[in-house]
Amino acid sequence: MKKTQLLNAALSRLIASLGHGDMVLVSDAGMPTPHGTPVEIIDLALAPGMPGLVVTTEVLLTEMQVESHIVAHETFARNDGWLERLPAAQLGTRQIVSHEEIKKLAYHARAVIRTGECTPYANLVLIAGVTF
């Protein structure tokens, strides 16, 4: 049995396979996913808000070393506060791009993790770091 909080086998396997610089998009329920590409889609959405993006990301951070993250300008324009609830020290440096750019980055991610989050523009690209 695992010792960390993360019990989802697909997410554990994904994190164990990441290399330095690999991208993982943690998305809201409405983010379009890249079809017809090798990008893995891990769909966790059960119902609106379940699981939420913040809780999902907090659990991912128990196993994933993050070097930096990317969010959309639109996230700040809405001022929903979800990003401030995440542990900034574990997210590394921040890059801000347009929502359209986040959609394009999805095609270059190792995986898209779809949550049940229903807050517009609640999408977060995590860039894998190294532990050494």
Buried (B, 14 or more C-beta within 10 A) or exposed (E): EEEEEBEBEBBBEBBEEBEEEBBBBBBBBBBEBBEEEEBBBBBBBEEEBBBBBBBBBBBBBEBBBBBBBBBBBBBEEBEBEBBEEBEEEBBBEEEEBEBEBBBEBBEEBBBBBBBBBBBBBBBBBBBBBEEE
